[in-house]
């Protein structure tokens, strides 16, 4: 069943596109229905398609163990990065629920990018949103690591540095004491 224009206009990549451009692209694309748990983009392989999620949810995993995950909801897309940089995929994408996807070939995607400034702007907005979300996750992770590092180096009851801290800092402290010709003590 072909997607309705209203359904397609909700896709982030198609925001602001005219009806004719959308219809032209749909004519060059295919619709795929996939069950839950299906890998649509395997990690580390060449990808030839951009997948626009019409309905359902996808899970993007940055490693094969599935430790680092991002959820993709209807209206979003996956696969653009490997199409743009022509390198193997950096993540795997698995259907979390039953999904309906509009599949655009690499050739059709590049044709659309070359013909539409709106699509280029939409792609930049998509990548900007993802980069900001990635930066937020990275900042949160770094803050958690600093907290854990502190907790691993300080005795919670006495608030004194512990043996782990000493092991990590002894060489620096010894060098500083030698440089200023003072005895080393803790």
Secondary structure, DSSP 8 states (H G I E B T S, - for coil): ----HHHHHTSGGGTT--HHHHHHHHHT-EEEEE-TT-EEE-TTS---EEEEEEESEEEEESSTT--SEEEEETT-EESHHHHHH-S--SSEEEESS-EEEEEEEHHHHHHHHHH-HHHHHHHHHHHHHHHHHHHHHHHHHHHHHHHHHHHHHB-TTT--B-HHHHHHHHHHHHHHHHHTT-----
